[in-house]
Amino acid sequence: MGDEKRQKIDRLELEIRCEHCRKWFRSWFGITLQRCPHCGRTTGCNKANMRLITGDKKFT
């Protein structure tokens, strides 16, 4: 293994996009269903509608 620089992650957030109103909201790791704070409907929390935010970069 070579010398690899590892980036320190200051912040890690998980956001879910509501399947109904399409707005993003924060979520916790491990939750499979959550009520959207914008429209009040239940939406699935899966990799198709989530994004992770680390530091200044956003990953889908």
N, CA, C and O atoms as a GROMACS GRO file, in nm:
protein
  240
    1MET      N    1   0.084  -0.117   0.000
    1MET     CA    2   0.000   0.000   0.000
    1MET      C    3   0.088   0.124   0.000
    1MET      O    4   0.188   0.131   0.072
    2GLY      N    5   0.052   0.219  -0.081
    2GLY     CA    6   0.126   0.344  -0.089
    2GLY      C    7   0.080   0.442   0.016
    2GLY      O    8  -0.013   0.416   0.093
    3ASP      N    9   0.146   0.556   0.015
    3ASP     CA   10   0.106   0.662   0.108
    3ASP      C   11  -0.018   0.729   0.052
    3ASP      O   12  -0.014   0.792  -0.053
    4GLU      N   13  -0.127   0.716   0.123
    4GLU     CA   14  -0.252   0.778   0.081
    4GLU      C   15  -0.288   0.888   0.178
    4GLU      O   16  -0.283   0.870   0.300
    5LYS      N   17  -0.326   1.002   0.123
    5LYS     CA   18  -0.372   1.112   0.208
    5LYS      C   19  -0.519   1.089   0.237
    5LYS      O   20  -0.599   1.065   0.147
    6ARG      N   21  -0.552   1.097   0.362
    6ARG     CA   22  -0.692   1.080   0.402
    6ARG      C   23  -0.750   1.215   0.437
    6ARG      O   24  -0.689   1.293   0.511
    7GLN      N   25  -0.866   1.241   0.384
    7GLN     CA   26  -0.934   1.368   0.410
    7GLN      C   27  -1.012   1.357   0.540
    7GLN      O   28  -1.090   1.263   0.560
    8LYS      N   29  -0.992   1.452   0.628
    8LYS     CA   30  -1.067   1.456   0.753
    8LYS      C   31  -1.207   1.510   0.723
    8LYS      O   32  -1.222   1.614   0.659
    9ILE      N   33  -1.306   1.439   0.770
    9ILE     CA   34  -1.445   1.480   0.749
    9ILE      C   35  -1.490   1.556   0.873
    9ILE      O   36  -1.502   1.499   0.982
   10ASP      N   37  -1.516   1.685   0.856
   10ASP     CA   38  -1.561   1.769   0.966
   10ASP      C   39  -1.709   1.748   0.996
   10ASP      O   40  -1.752   1.757   1.111
   11ARG      N   41  -1.785   1.722   0.892
   11ARG     CA   42  -1.930   1.715   0.905
   11ARG      C   43  -1.983   1.606   0.812
   11ARG      O   44  -1.934   1.592   0.700
   12LEU      N   45  -2.079   1.532   0.857
   12LEU     CA   46  -2.142   1.430   0.774
   12LEU      C   47  -2.292   1.436   0.800
   12LEU      O   48  -2.337   1.413   0.912
   13GLU      N   49  -2.367   1.467   0.696
   13GLU     CA   50  -2.513   1.477   0.708
   13GLU      C   51  -2.578   1.390   0.602
   13GLU      O   52  -2.525   1.372   0.493
   14LEU      N   53  -2.693   1.338   0.636
   14LEU     CA   54  -2.772   1.257   0.544
   14LEU      C   55  -2.901   1.332   0.516
   14LEU      O   56  -2.972   1.372   0.608
   15GLU      N   57  -2.932   1.350   0.388
   15GLU     CA   58  -3.057   1.415   0.349
   15GLU      C   59  -3.137   1.322   0.260
   15GLU      O   60  -3.081   1.247   0.179
   16ILE      N   61  -3.268   1.328   0.275
   16ILE     CA   62  -3.362   1.246   0.199
   16ILE      C   63  -3.449   1.339   0.114
   16ILE      O   64  -3.490   1.446   0.160
   17ARG      N   65  -3.476   1.298  -0.009
   17ARG     CA   66  -3.567   1.373  -0.095
   17ARG      C   67  -3.704   1.307  -0.089
   17ARG      O   68  -3.718   1.188  -0.118
   18CYS      N   69  -3.803   1.384  -0.050
   18CYS     CA   70  -3.940   1.332  -0.038
   18CYS      C   71  -3.988   1.281  -0.174
   18CYS      O   72  -3.971   1.347  -0.276
   19GLU      N   73  -4.049   1.163  -0.174
   19GLU     CA   74  -4.101   1.104  -0.297
   19GLU      C   75  -4.226   1.174  -0.347
   19GLU      O   76  -4.267   1.153  -0.461
   20HIS      N   77  -4.287   1.258  -0.264
   20HIS     CA   78  -4.412   1.324  -0.299
   20HIS      C   79  -4.393   1.470  -0.338
   20HIS      O   80  -4.435   1.511  -0.446
   21CYS      N   81  -4.329   1.549  -0.251
   21CYS     CA   82  -4.312   1.693  -0.280
   21CYS      C   83  -4.174   1.726  -0.336
   21CYS      O   84  -4.150   1.839  -0.379
   22ARG      N   85  -4.081   1.627  -0.336
   22ARG     CA   86  -3.946   1.639  -0.395
   22ARG      C   87  -3.855   1.738  -0.321
   22ARG      O   88  -3.755   1.782  -0.378
   23LYS      N   89  -3.887   1.774  -0.197
   23LYS     CA   90  -3.801   1.863  -0.118
   23LYS      C   91  -3.707   1.779  -0.032
   23LYS      O   92  -3.741   1.668   0.008
   24TRP      N   93  -3.587   1.835  -0.005
   24TRP     CA   94  -3.485   1.767   0.075
   24TRP      C   95  -3.504   1.798   0.222
   24TRP      O   96  -3.542   1.910   0.258
   25PHE      N   97  -3.478   1.699   0.309
   25PHE     CA   98  -3.480   1.720   0.454
   25PHE      C   99  -3.378   1.627   0.519
   25PHE      O  100  -3.342   1.523   0.463
   26ARG      N  101  -3.332   1.665   0.637
   26ARG     CA  102  -3.231   1.586   0.709
   26ARG      C  103  -3.293   1.460   0.766
   26ARG      O  104  -3.411   1.455   0.802
   27SER      N  105  -3.210   1.356   0.774
   27SER     CA  106  -3.253   1.229   0.828
   27SER      C  107  -3.141   1.169   0.912
   27SER      O  108  -3.030   1.223   0.917
   28TRP      N  109  -3.170   1.057   0.979
   28TRP     CA  110  -3.072   0.984   1.057
   28TRP      C  111  -3.034   0.857   0.983
   28TRP      O  112  -3.112   0.806   0.903
   29PHE      N  113  -2.916   0.806   1.009
   29PHE     CA  114  -2.873   0.680   0.950
   29PHE      C  115  -2.955   0.566   1.008
   29PHE      O  116  -2.981   0.562   1.128
   30GLY      N  117  -2.994   0.472   0.924
   30GLY     CA  118  -3.064   0.353   0.970
   30GLY      C  119  -3.216   0.360   0.966
   30GLY      O  120  -3.282   0.259   0.991
   31ILE      N  121  -3.272   0.475   0.937
   31ILE     CA  122  -3.418   0.489   0.931
   31ILE      C  123  -3.464   0.450   0.791
   31ILE      O  124  -3.405   0.495   0.692
   32THR      N  125  -3.569   0.367   0.779
   32THR     CA  126  -3.616   0.323   0.648
   32THR      C  127  -3.739   0.398   0.600
   32THR      O  128  -3.762   0.408   0.479
   33LEU      N  129  -3.818   0.452   0.691
   33LEU     CA  130  -3.934   0.534   0.656
   33LEU      C  131  -3.934   0.657   0.745
   33LEU      O  132  -3.902   0.650   0.863
   34GLN      N  133  -3.971   0.770   0.686
   34GLN     CA  134  -3.974   0.893   0.765
   34GLN      C  135  -4.083   0.985   0.710
   34GLN      O  136  -4.111   0.986   0.591
   35ARG      N  137  -4.142   1.063   0.801
   35ARG     CA  138  -4.245   1.159   0.761
   35ARG      C  139  -4.177   1.287   0.715
   35ARG      O  140  -4.092   1.342   0.786
   36CYS      N  141  -4.214   1.336   0.598
   36CYS     CA  142  -4.158   1.459   0.542
   36CYS      C  143  -4.205   1.579   0.624
   36CYS      O  144  -4.325   1.593   0.648
   37PRO      N  145  -4.114   1.666   0.668
   37PRO     CA  146  -4.155   1.784   0.744
   37PRO      C  147  -4.223   1.890   0.658
   37PRO      O  148  -4.285   1.982   0.711
   38HIS      N  149  -4.212   1.878   0.526
   38HIS     CA  150  -4.271   1.977   0.435
   38HIS      C  151  -4.417   1.945   0.400
   38HIS      O  152  -4.504   2.031   0.411
   39CYS      N  153  -4.443   1.820   0.357
   39CYS     CA  154  -4.579   1.784   0.315
   39CYS      C  155  -4.650   1.691   0.413
   39CYS      O  156  -4.772   1.674   0.404
   40GLY      N  157  -4.576   1.631   0.508
   40GLY     CA  158  -4.637   1.546   0.609
   40GLY      C  159  -4.662   1.402   0.567
   40GLY      O  160  -4.716   1.324   0.646
   41ARG      N  161  -4.624   1.365   0.445
   41ARG     CA  162  -4.645   1.228   0.398
   41ARG      C  163  -4.523   1.142   0.429
   41ARG      O  164  -4.412   1.194   0.443
   42THR      N  165  -4.544   1.012   0.439
   42THR     CA  166  -4.434   0.919   0.467
   42THR      C  167  -4.360   0.887   0.339
   42THR      O  168  -4.420   0.863   0.234
   43THR      N  169  -4.227   0.887   0.349
   43THR     CA  170  -4.144   0.858   0.232
   43THR      C  171  -4.037   0.756   0.270
   43THR      O  172  -3.994   0.751   0.385
   44GLY      N  173  -3.996   0.676   0.175
   44GLY     CA  174  -3.891   0.577   0.198
   44GLY      C  175  -3.753   0.641   0.200
   44GLY      O  176  -3.727   0.737   0.128
   45CYS      N  177  -3.667   0.589   0.283
   45CYS     CA  178  -3.530   0.638   0.292
   45CYS      C  179  -3.439   0.533   0.232
   45CYS      O  180  -3.396   0.440   0.300
   46ASN      N  181  -3.410   0.546   0.104
   46ASN     CA  182  -3.323   0.451   0.036
   46ASN      C  183  -3.222   0.525  -0.050
   46ASN      O  184  -3.230   0.647  -0.064
   47LYS      N  185  -3.128   0.451  -0.108
   47LYS     CA  186  -3.019   0.517  -0.180
   47LYS      C  187  -3.064   0.590  -0.307
   47LYS      O  188  -2.990   0.673  -0.360
   48ALA      N  189  -3.184   0.560  -0.356
   48ALA     CA  190  -3.233   0.628  -0.475
   48ALA      C  191  -3.274   0.773  -0.448
   48ALA      O  192  -3.276   0.854  -0.540
   49ASN      N  193  -3.304   0.805  -0.322
   49ASN     CA  194  -3.348   0.941  -0.291
   49ASN      C  195  -3.274   1.000  -0.171
   49ASN      O  196  -3.331   1.073  -0.091
   50MET      N  197  -3.144   0.966  -0.158
   50MET     CA  198  -3.066   1.022  -0.048
   50MET      C  199  -2.936   1.082  -0.100
   50MET      O  200  -2.888   1.047  -0.207
   51ARG      N  201  -2.881   1.172  -0.020
   51ARG     CA  202  -2.750   1.227  -0.049
   51ARG      C  203  -2.676   1.248   0.083
   51ARG      O  204  -2.736   1.281   0.185
   52LEU      N  205  -2.546   1.229   0.078
   52LEU     CA  206  -2.459   1.253   0.192
   52LEU      C  207  -2.384   1.383   0.168
   52LEU      O  208  -2.337   1.408   0.057
   53ILE      N  209  -2.373   1.464   0.269
   53ILE     CA  210  -2.301   1.590   0.259
   53ILE      C  211  -2.184   1.583   0.356
   53ILE      O  212  -2.202   1.562   0.476
   54THR      N  213  -2.063   1.602   0.303
   54THR     CA  214  -1.943   1.600   0.385
   54THR      C  215  -1.868   1.730   0.363
   54THR      O  216  -1.833   1.763   0.249
   55GLY      N  217  -1.842   1.803   0.469
   55GLY     CA  218  -1.768   1.928   0.456
   55GLY      C  219  -1.836   2.023   0.359
   55GLY      O  220  -1.954   2.055   0.376
   56ASP      N  221  -1.762   2.068   0.258
   56ASP     CA  222  -1.816   2.159   0.157
   56ASP      C  223  -1.862   2.086   0.032
   56ASP      O  224  -1.916   2.148  -0.059
   57LYS      N  225  -1.842   1.955   0.025
   57LYS     CA  226  -1.875   1.879  -0.095
   57LYS      C  227  -2.003   1.800  -0.074
   57LYS      O  228  -2.030   1.752   0.036
   58LYS      N  229  -2.081   1.787  -0.179
   58LYS     CA  230  -2.205   1.710  -0.172
   58LYS      C  231  -2.189   1.585  -0.258
   58LYS      O  232  -2.141   1.592  -0.371
   59PHE      N  233  -2.230   1.472  -0.205
   59PHE     CA  234  -2.224   1.346  -0.277
   59PHE      C  235  -2.364   1.288  -0.284
   59PHE      O  236  -2.441   1.297  -0.189
   60THR      N  237  -2.396   1.230  -0.396
   60THR     CA  238  -2.528   1.170  -0.414
   60THR      C  239  -2.519   1.021  -0.399
   60THR      O  240  -2.620   0.951  -0.410
   0.00000   0.00000   0.00000
